[in-house]
Amino acid sequence: MTKKQADKSLVFPASTINAFDRSKILGVRAGTTHRFTGVWVVVVEGRVFVRSWDDKPAGWFRAFRSEPEGTVQLGQQEIAVRGIVPRGDRIRHAVTAAYGEKYNTKASQKWVKGFAAVSRLLTTLELVPR
């Protein structure tokens, strides 16, 4: 497989990206035994990101760190995914900005501001198809 082919395998179809972008809550599950947890989802540069509020040892973020393959619930559909921790600050800050744009109600502002905390920036996860 060439690098270009590998890169394309990490991209969801445009219709799926649009569905992620329209969705406010996404169910995520690492592996096959962890339960589905509802999380906020954003799309940045055509890529899908989620962020954990708490980095608990038994939480979904750590479950993805130890077992990167999982599943998301997008509407009535279940999609097989792999969770990848992004390395760059630029993309993590872009995710923070995307949360502020998408979740812009008064009730959401507390959570959006909380997602900007350094400890939470490090719980950003990119979801790619598998």
Backbone as a chain_set.jsonl record, in Angstrom:
{"seq": "MTKKQADKSLVFPASTINAFDRSKILGVRAGTTHRFTGVWVVVVEGRVFVRSWDDKPAGWFRAFRSEPEGTVQLGQQEIAVRGIVPRGDRIRHAVTAAYGEKYNTKASQKWVKGFAAVSRLLTTLELVPR", "coords": {"N": [[0.852, -1.18, 0.0], [0.604, 2.168, -0.889], [1.776, 5.364, 0.437], [-0.082, 7.364, -0.171], [-2.412, 5.831, -0.627], [-2.706, 4.761, 1.943], [-3.163, 7.111, 3.406], [-5.669, 7.866, 2.339], [-7.226, 5.845, 3.363], [-7.637, 6.657, 5.894], [-9.644, 8.463, 5.942], [-12.967, 9.493, 6.257], [-15.912, 8.988, 4.21], [-17.368, 11.8, 2.441], [-20.116, 12.154, 2.986], [-20.376, 10.929, 5.457], [-18.668, 12.483, 7.023], [-20.123, 14.885, 6.936], [-22.384, 14.056, 8.367], [-21.246, 13.59, 10.893], [-20.529, 16.225, 11.439], [-23.024, 17.469, 11.637], [-24.07, 16.193, 13.831], [-24.691, 16.427, 17.318], [-24.216, 14.931, 19.607], [-22.321, 12.035, 20.116], [-22.032, 8.556, 20.29], [-19.416, 6.767, 21.745], [-17.243, 3.948, 21.82], [-14.624, 2.127, 23.06], [-12.827, -0.682, 21.918], [-14.558, -3.802, 22.372], [-15.824, -4.298, 24.692], [-16.092, -2.121, 26.377], [-18.478, 0.294, 27.443], [-20.86, 2.274, 25.493], [-20.365, 5.745, 25.388], [-21.65, 8.993, 25.616], [-20.481, 11.715, 23.766], [-19.299, 14.986, 22.784], [-18.797, 16.006, 19.414], [-16.633, 17.216, 16.875], [-15.775, 18.553, 13.644], [-12.813, 19.196, 12.017], [-10.934, 20.605, 9.533], [-11.867, 18.615, 7.812], [-11.572, 16.359, 9.315], [-12.378, 14.159, 12.061], [-13.04, 14.761, 15.457], [-12.994, 14.129, 18.975], [-13.285, 14.877, 22.475], [-12.284, 14.222, 25.773], [-13.841, 14.93, 28.874], [-13.072, 14.155, 31.424], [-10.142, 12.469, 32.454], [-10.228, 9.704, 33.354], [-9.051, 6.634, 34.832], [-10.67, 4.411, 34.109], [-12.114, 5.418, 32.043], [-13.472, 6.351, 28.762], [-11.535, 7.587, 27.093], [-8.99, 6.707, 27.999], [-9.434, 4.02, 27.596], [-9.5, 3.915, 24.802], [-6.851, 4.631, 24.368], [-5.482, 2.386, 25.286], [-6.653, 0.372, 23.799], [-7.018, 0.946, 20.727], [-8.925, 0.46, 18.691], [-12.375, 0.75, 17.999], [-15.875, 1.621, 18.233], [-18.335, 3.849, 16.929], [-21.468, 5.427, 17.521], [-23.476, 6.83, 15.259], [-26.142, 8.514, 14.749], [-28.461, 6.173, 13.727], [-26.592, 4.411, 12.96], [-23.749, 2.256, 13.327], [-20.308, 2.668, 13.41], [-17.152, 1.423, 12.621], [-14.16, 2.403, 14.125], [-10.902, 3.864, 14.595], [-9.016, 5.192, 17.214], [-6.934, 7.977, 17.387], [-4.391, 9.768, 18.932], [-3.846, 13.114, 18.479], [-0.792, 14.838, 17.712], [-0.005, 17.519, 17.524], [-0.091, 20.888, 18.785], [-1.39, 22.85, 17.287], [-3.575, 21.605, 15.94], [-5.036, 20.669, 18.119], [-5.772, 23.088, 19.345], [-7.312, 24.13, 17.291], [-9.418, 22.345, 17.383], [-10.498, 23.037, 19.865], [-11.423, 25.632, 19.229], [-13.341, 24.912, 17.328], [-15.182, 23.562, 18.918], [-16.179, 25.754, 20.35], [-17.471, 27.156, 18.302], [-19.411, 25.344, 17.363], [-20.866, 24.449, 19.623], [-22.501, 26.647, 20.848], [-24.41, 27.682, 22.586], [-25.735, 29.4, 25.47], [-25.885, 27.7, 27.692], [-23.972, 25.81, 27.015], [-21.519, 27.06, 27.203], [-19.976, 26.902, 29.596], [-18.94, 24.333, 29.441], [-17.554, 24.407, 27.023], [-15.578, 26.311, 27.609], [-14.277, 24.876, 29.613], [-13.239, 22.776, 28.115], [-11.041, 23.972, 26.997], [-9.023, 23.882, 28.825], [-5.661, 23.018, 29.662], [-5.147, 20.366, 30.526], [-7.323, 19.044, 29.451], [-7.022, 19.498, 26.739], [-5.159, 17.623, 26.091], [-6.62, 15.32, 26.005], [-7.716, 14.975, 23.57], [-8.975, 13.258, 20.785], [-8.607, 11.835, 17.641], [-10.857, 10.436, 15.352], [-10.778, 7.85, 13.063], [-11.644, 5.923, 10.129], [-11.811, 2.31, 10.25]], "CA": [[0.0, 0.0, 0.0], [1.378, 3.401, -0.946], [1.419, 6.346, 1.469], [-1.315, 8.03, -0.598], [-3.506, 4.893, -0.357], [-2.855, 4.688, 3.396], [-3.793, 8.351, 3.843], [-7.081, 7.835, 1.956], [-7.938, 4.899, 4.224], [-7.87, 7.331, 7.165], [-10.615, 9.524, 5.708], [-14.358, 9.079, 6.101], [-16.585, 9.578, 3.047], [-17.901, 13.141, 2.684], [-21.445, 12.072, 3.602], [-20.181, 10.581, 6.871], [-18.111, 13.7, 7.651], [-21.252, 15.805, 7.103], [-23.223, 13.536, 9.45], [-20.527, 13.907, 12.132], [-20.591, 17.67, 11.624], [-24.39, 17.81, 12.05], [-24.381, 15.523, 15.094], [-24.271, 17.12, 18.548], [-23.732, 13.916, 20.548], [-21.866, 10.83, 19.454], [-21.698, 7.467, 21.2], [-18.114, 6.157, 21.457], [-16.902, 2.765, 22.617], [-13.327, 1.533, 22.741], [-12.88, -2.139, 21.939], [-15.891, -4.404, 22.268], [-16.413, -4.497, 26.012], [-16.373, -0.833, 27.013], [-19.834, 0.745, 27.093], [-20.939, 3.508, 24.714], [-20.417, 6.969, 26.171], [-22.008, 10.137, 24.793], [-19.473, 12.785, 23.738], [-19.435, 16.005, 21.751], [-17.944, 15.728, 18.262], [-16.422, 18.323, 15.942], [-15.018, 18.278, 12.431], [-11.809, 20.226, 11.754], [-10.161, 20.28, 8.329], [-12.373, 17.362, 7.265], [-11.22, 15.27, 10.226], [-13.346, 14.017, 13.148], [-12.39, 14.802, 16.762], [-13.741, 14.12, 20.226], [-12.411, 15.228, 23.604], [-12.806, 13.744, 27.049], [-13.901, 15.906, 29.965], [-12.272, 13.579, 32.513], [-9.186, 11.442, 32.04], [-10.292, 8.694, 34.405], [-8.44, 5.361, 34.445], [-11.645, 3.503, 33.489], [-12.908, 6.188, 31.088], [-13.397, 5.995, 27.346], [-10.3, 8.067, 26.469], [-7.917, 5.762, 28.338], [-9.755, 2.746, 26.949], [-9.015, 4.037, 23.426], [-5.381, 4.656, 24.392], [-4.974, 1.017, 25.446], [-7.248, -0.447, 22.74], [-7.424, 2.016, 19.814], [-10.054, 0.146, 17.813], [-13.653, 0.861, 18.68], [-17.086, 1.848, 17.445], [-19.119, 5.032, 17.266], [-22.874, 5.449, 17.12], [-23.78, 8.061, 14.544], [-27.552, 8.288, 14.44], [-28.81, 4.753, 13.851], [-25.498, 3.654, 12.359], [-22.528, 2.006, 14.087], [-19.171, 2.769, 12.499], [-15.884, 0.969, 13.183], [-13.177, 3.48, 14.104], [-9.646, 3.774, 15.343], [-8.738, 6.456, 17.883], [-5.547, 8.416, 17.278], [-4.121, 10.99, 19.686], [-3.082, 14.053, 17.644], [0.436, 15.279, 18.376], [0.28, 18.942, 17.437], [-0.9, 21.89, 19.485], [-2.204, 23.577, 16.329], [-4.838, 20.91, 15.694], [-5.789, 20.64, 19.39], [-6.376, 24.415, 19.523], [-8.366, 24.246, 16.272], [-10.546, 21.569, 17.923], [-11.091, 23.894, 20.898], [-12.175, 26.681, 18.53], [-14.498, 24.277, 16.693], [-16.17, 23.351, 19.984], [-16.806, 27.038, 20.63], [-18.359, 27.516, 17.194], [-20.525, 24.4, 17.231], [-21.647, 24.388, 20.862], [-22.462, 28.075, 21.164], [-25.512, 28.138, 23.435], [-25.313, 29.885, 26.786], [-25.712, 26.532, 28.573], [-22.786, 25.045, 26.599], [-20.29, 27.836, 27.363], [-19.183, 26.369, 30.712], [-18.246, 23.131, 28.965], [-16.623, 24.834, 25.98], [-14.426, 26.912, 28.31], [-13.577, 23.784, 30.289], [-12.495, 22.002, 27.12], [-9.821, 24.7, 26.653], [-8.002, 23.635, 29.856], [-4.52, 22.263, 29.136], [-5.305, 18.933, 30.808], [-8.328, 18.492, 28.544], [-6.471, 19.514, 25.38], [-4.412, 16.382, 25.917], [-7.545, 14.187, 25.853], [-8.292, 15.06, 22.235], [-8.82, 12.019, 20.034], [-9.121, 11.84, 16.267], [-11.478, 9.188, 14.956], [-10.593, 7.521, 11.656], [-12.282, 4.635, 9.838], [-10.945, 1.111, 10.219]], "C": [[0.891, 1.233, 0.0], [0.946, 4.338, 0.171], [0.113, 7.042, 1.112], [-2.528, 7.135, -0.342], [-3.76, 4.798, 1.14], [-3.547, 5.935, 3.921], [-5.281, 8.361, 3.521], [-7.872, 6.894, 2.843], [-8.256, 5.521, 5.58], [-8.925, 8.422, 7.06], [-12.008, 8.916, 5.546], [-14.907, 9.649, 4.8], [-17.208, 10.932, 3.422], [-19.268, 13.101, 3.354], [-21.35, 11.743, 5.09], [-19.615, 11.77, 7.635], [-19.236, 14.692, 7.915], [-22.161, 15.355, 8.239], [-22.557, 13.781, 10.807], [-20.67, 15.393, 12.448], [-21.971, 18.116, 12.116], [-24.739, 17.246, 13.426], [-23.882, 16.342, 16.287], [-23.664, 16.146, 19.552], [-23.427, 12.648, 19.76], [-21.618, 9.77, 20.527], [-20.359, 6.876, 20.801], [-17.892, 4.969, 22.38], [-15.553, 2.246, 22.143], [-13.466, 0.018, 22.838], [-14.294, -2.662, 21.769], [-16.574, -4.538, 23.619], [-16.75, -3.2, 26.727], [-17.755, -0.379, 26.575], [-19.768, 1.992, 26.223], [-21.092, 4.684, 25.674], [-20.746, 8.112, 25.214], [-20.961, 11.234, 24.905], [-19.832, 13.796, 22.651], [-18.428, 15.7, 20.641], [-17.823, 16.979, 17.401], [-15.627, 17.829, 14.739], [-14.1, 19.467, 12.19], [-10.986, 19.768, 10.557], [-10.578, 18.932, 7.751], [-12.06, 16.144, 8.099], [-12.138, 15.315, 11.436], [-12.607, 13.922, 14.483], [-13.409, 14.748, 17.889], [-12.749, 14.444, 21.334], [-13.082, 14.771, 24.885], [-12.788, 14.857, 28.083], [-13.021, 15.444, 31.122], [-11.348, 12.504, 31.948], [-9.105, 10.387, 33.141], [-9.667, 7.382, 33.929], [-9.408, 4.401, 33.741], [-12.494, 4.207, 32.438], [-12.643, 5.807, 29.642], [-12.093, 6.436, 26.685], [-9.153, 7.103, 26.742], [-8.166, 4.392, 27.718], [-9.281, 2.78, 25.491], [-7.491, 4.059, 23.375], [-4.825, 3.245, 24.487], [-5.501, 0.076, 24.365], [-7.841, 0.498, 21.695], [-8.608, 1.715, 18.896], [-11.35, 0.171, 18.605], [-14.778, 1.101, 17.699], [-17.713, 3.167, 17.883], [-20.55, 4.807, 16.804], [-23.139, 6.824, 16.53], [-25.199, 7.914, 14.032], [-27.884, 6.837, 14.698], [-27.692, 3.837, 13.383], [-24.365, 3.445, 13.36], [-21.375, 1.936, 13.094], [-17.912, 2.325, 13.241], [-14.846, 2.077, 13.026], [-11.898, 3.058, 14.804], [-9.433, 5.143, 15.955], [-7.258, 6.768, 17.837], [-5.389, 9.713, 18.068], [-3.305, 11.931, 18.795], [-1.891, 14.6, 18.417], [0.577, 16.792, 18.463], [-0.658, 19.837, 18.213], [-1.836, 22.616, 18.53], [-3.555, 22.902, 16.138], [-5.674, 20.852, 16.976], [-6.469, 21.998, 19.64], [-7.478, 24.663, 18.491], [-9.612, 23.472, 16.718], [-11.257, 22.387, 18.997], [-11.952, 24.979, 20.252], [-13.437, 26.104, 17.883], [-15.581, 23.962, 17.725], [-16.914, 24.646, 20.278], [-17.785, 27.471, 19.551], [-19.602, 26.626, 17.154], [-21.45, 24.408, 18.444], [-21.681, 25.792, 21.458], [-23.651, 28.577, 21.977], [-24.963, 28.603, 24.778], [-25.033, 28.717, 27.731], [-24.442, 25.745, 28.251], [-21.472, 25.749, 26.949], [-19.394, 27.346, 28.498], [-18.329, 25.191, 30.239], [-17.215, 23.485, 27.9], [-15.382, 25.446, 26.624], [-13.605, 25.838, 29.02], [-12.745, 22.94, 29.337], [-11.193, 22.683, 26.722], [-8.708, 24.509, 27.692], [-6.907, 22.73, 29.294], [-4.696, 20.759, 29.354], [-6.317, 18.289, 29.857], [-7.871, 18.536, 27.083], [-5.788, 18.184, 25.076], [-5.299, 15.145, 25.829], [-8.287, 14.256, 24.527], [-7.987, 13.764, 21.495], [-9.382, 12.201, 18.631], [-9.692, 10.455, 15.977], [-11.293, 9.004, 13.451], [-11.265, 6.172, 11.385], [-11.276, 3.485, 9.944], [-11.6, 0.023, 9.419]], "O": [[1.824, 1.332, 0.797], [-0.105, 4.149, 0.782], [-0.715, 7.288, 1.988], [-3.565, 7.62, 0.112], [-4.914, 4.759, 1.566], [-4.42, 5.842, 4.784], [-6.082, 8.815, 4.338], [-9.064, 7.11, 3.061], [-9.057, 4.975, 6.338], [-9.087, 9.22, 7.983], [-12.2, 7.955, 4.801], [-14.428, 10.681, 4.328], [-17.534, 11.17, 4.585], [-19.552, 13.938, 4.212], [-22.153, 12.225, 5.889], [-20.028, 12.041, 8.763], [-19.302, 15.279, 8.995], [-22.657, 16.188, 8.998], [-23.235, 14.142, 11.768], [-20.905, 15.769, 13.597], [-22.072, 19.04, 12.922], [-25.615, 17.776, 14.109], [-22.776, 16.883, 16.257], [-22.717, 16.485, 20.261], [-24.174, 12.25, 18.866], [-21.044, 10.077, 21.571], [-20.171, 6.516, 19.639], [-18.289, 4.973, 23.545], [-15.368, 1.961, 20.959], [-14.139, -0.498, 23.731], [-15.124, -2.041, 21.104], [-17.762, -4.852, 23.69], [-17.616, -3.188, 27.601], [-18.159, -0.643, 25.443], [-18.754, 2.691, 26.206], [-21.849, 4.622, 26.643], [-20.183, 8.189, 24.122], [-20.595, 11.639, 26.008], [-20.576, 13.489, 21.72], [-17.337, 15.195, 20.905], [-18.794, 17.714, 17.221], [-14.911, 16.83, 14.808], [-14.552, 20.612, 12.161], [-10.412, 18.679, 10.566], [-9.735, 18.186, 7.252], [-12.257, 15.014, 7.65], [-12.627, 16.383, 11.805], [-11.681, 13.126, 14.639], [-14.527, 15.251, 17.772], [-11.537, 14.308, 21.163], [-14.292, 14.916, 25.057], [-11.836, 15.633, 28.157], [-12.31, 16.246, 31.728], [-11.736, 11.732, 31.072], [-8.065, 10.201, 33.772], [-9.747, 7.056, 32.745], [-8.99, 3.651, 32.859], [-13.494, 3.651, 31.984], [-11.722, 5.048, 29.336], [-11.587, 5.738, 25.806], [-8.425, 6.723, 25.825], [-7.224, 3.687, 27.356], [-8.728, 1.799, 24.995], [-6.903, 3.55, 22.421], [-3.82, 2.927, 23.852], [-4.852, -0.922, 24.051], [-9.027, 0.822, 21.758], [-9.23, 2.642, 18.376], [-11.417, -0.32, 19.732], [-14.661, 0.826, 16.505], [-17.634, 3.552, 19.049], [-20.807, 4.097, 15.832], [-23.039, 7.843, 17.213], [-25.437, 7.272, 13.009], [-27.614, 6.323, 15.783], [-27.836, 2.615, 13.41], [-24.052, 4.339, 14.146], [-21.449, 1.245, 12.078], [-17.636, 2.79, 14.347], [-14.67, 2.625, 11.938], [-11.837, 2.044, 15.499], [-9.645, 6.157, 15.289], [-6.425, 5.938, 18.2], [-6.169, 10.648, 17.89], [-2.192, 11.588, 18.395], [-1.968, 14.803, 19.629], [1.217, 17.297, 19.385], [-1.861, 19.585, 18.293], [-2.954, 22.965, 18.908], [-4.585, 23.576, 16.174], [-6.897, 20.975, 16.917], [-7.612, 22.044, 20.094], [-8.467, 25.333, 18.789], [-10.735, 23.903, 16.456], [-12.486, 22.425, 19.033], [-13.081, 25.216, 20.681], [-14.486, 26.747, 17.892], [-16.77, 24.085, 17.431], [-18.135, 24.643, 20.437], [-18.812, 28.082, 19.847], [-20.713, 27.11, 16.934], [-22.673, 24.378, 18.302], [-20.99, 26.09, 22.433], [-23.875, 29.785, 22.049], [-23.853, 28.237, 25.166], [-24.058, 28.743, 28.483], [-23.893, 25.08, 29.129], [-20.423, 25.107, 26.989], [-18.17, 27.376, 28.369], [-17.156, 25.073, 30.591], [-16.122, 22.92, 27.881], [-14.259, 25.133, 26.227], [-12.375, 25.893, 29.024], [-11.677, 22.448, 29.702], [-10.315, 22.03, 26.157], [-7.574, 24.929, 27.464], [-7.187, 21.794, 28.546], [-4.42, 19.968, 28.453], [-6.178, 17.119, 29.501], [-8.289, 17.702, 26.279], [-5.836, 17.688, 23.95], [-4.802, 14.041, 25.605], [-9.358, 13.669, 24.375], [-6.875, 13.24, 21.571], [-10.508, 12.669, 18.463], [-9.088, 9.436, 16.313], [-11.613, 9.896, 12.665], [-11.437, 5.369, 12.302], [-10.073, 3.663, 9.757], [-11.036, -1.062, 9.274]]}, "num_chains": 1, "name": "protein.A"}
